[in-house]
């Protein structure tokens, strides 16, 4: 969902189901990891438009990042609970440090590990507290 406002408006006309990734909350971290600016503002704007002006059928894909549950996951879940309350959230624990992290381990030191079980437990507990629909059904 990191796309222009114009692209989102065009997609609103043709999309009936949305499966956006929502990885980062802190813009500085998003810039450091992905090299993009204003990640949170752009992604939240576009997801909110899909929810309110589009079909409303939204399934957020949130990839847990090592050491980022409190800084990214919690605020993302809180935003989802408040702004898109009937949406599903897929809390994804399958992060593995590969590709760029292996190529430049010093640059990506903070995410150069897998998710700890405690991080997943904390994320799902927060989702439960916020009444977010996150549990797999199949």
C-alpha positions, 0 to 999 in steps of 0.5 A: 500500500505504499503507493500514490494517492492517484494509484489508490483512487484508481484501484478503489474502482476495481478492487473488491478485496485488499491484502496490504502489507503493513510492516513498519510504524516508525518512519525512521525505521522504515527509511532505514530498512526500505529506503522510503519516506513517510511510510506510515502516513502513506500506508495508513492513508491508503488502507483507510481509503480502501476500508472506507471508500472501497469495498471495506474488505481488508486483510492486513498482513503484518510481518513481525520484525525482530525487536520491533513488537513494541515499536511497530507491532503494538502501534499498528495493531492499535491503529487497526483496532481504531481505524479499521475495526472490522478488518482481519490482521494476519500476524506473520511470524515467518521472518527470516534474515536473508538476502540484504540482511545476509549481504550487509549484516552490519547495516541490518544488525538489529533484524539479523535474527528470527523472531523469538517465541516471546515476541509472537506471544506478546503480539498475539496477546496485544491483538487479543486485548484489542479484540482484533481478528487475527487467529487462523480459521483453517 
